[in-house]
């Protein structure tokens, strides 16, 4: 049996989700600015590359979730989730590489 949420509740949930995505985008923009503001020492070039690609995956993931809010197409949710999974892997690789440098 399918349970339908009242439209008002659904609208409120979507508004909350959109506000959350805006907060995520703001944090991402600050992270991008911080990352770009500092030169990368040659000995951590691989770490920097992984972080750069990680940030790009997160940005693309947020884009996908924002697309969901306009279409309700679950494909965007799944694609966003996959992009965040890739970003998490890149972050772990950067952490591992940084431990080898330190």
N, C-alpha and C positions, 0 to 999 in steps of 0.2 A: 504494500500500500504506500503510495506516495504522499508525503506530507508537504503541503505548500506553506511557505512562510507568508505572512501578510506582507503586502507590497511595502508598507511603511517600514517594517523591520528590515526587509531586503534593501531598501533605499538607504537606511541608516547604516547597515553593514557595509554596503558599497562605499558610502561616503567615508566611513572609518578606514576602509581599505585604501581608498584613494589618498587620504591624509597620511596614512602610514607610508605609502609609496612616495609621496612628496618629501616626507622626512628622510626616507632612504636616499632619495635623489640628492637632497641637500648634503647629507653626510658623504655621499659619493663624490660630489663636487669638491668638498673640502679635502677629501683624501687625494683626489686627482691633483688639486692645486699644491698640496704638500709634497706629493711625489715628484711633481715637475719642478718644484722650487729648489731642489737640492741636486747637485751633480752626483752621479753614481761613480764611486771609486771602481777602477778596473777590476780589482780582486772580487767584487761582488756583482759583476755584470750579469751573470747568470741568475742571481737572486732578483736583481732589478728587472730583468726580462720576464721572469715568472710573475712578479708582482704587477708589472705593466699589463700582461695578458690577463691576469686575475681580475684587475680593475675593469678591463674591457668586457670580460665575461659578466661581471656583476652589472655593469651598465646595460648590456644587452638583455640580461635577465629582467631587470627593472622595466625596460622597454616592453618586453613581452607581457609582463603582468599588467602594465598600463593598457596594452592593447586588449587584454581580457576585459577590462572595465568598460570598454566601448562596444564589445561584440558578444560577450559571454561565451565565447568559443573556448572550450576547455583545452584545446590544442595549445593555446598561448600559456596556460598554466603549466602544462607538461613541458613545453619548451623552456619556459623560465626556470622550472625546477632543474632541468638538465643543465642549463647554463650555470646555475648556482653550484651544481655538483662538480662541474668542470672547474669553476673558480676555486672551490674548496680544495680540489686536488692540486691545483697550481699553488695555492697558498701553502699546503703541506710540503710540496716540493721546495718552495722557497725557504721554508723553515728548516728543512733538512739540509739544504745547501748552505744556509747561513751557519748552522752548527759546525759544518765541516770547515768553514772559513775561520770561525772564532777560535 
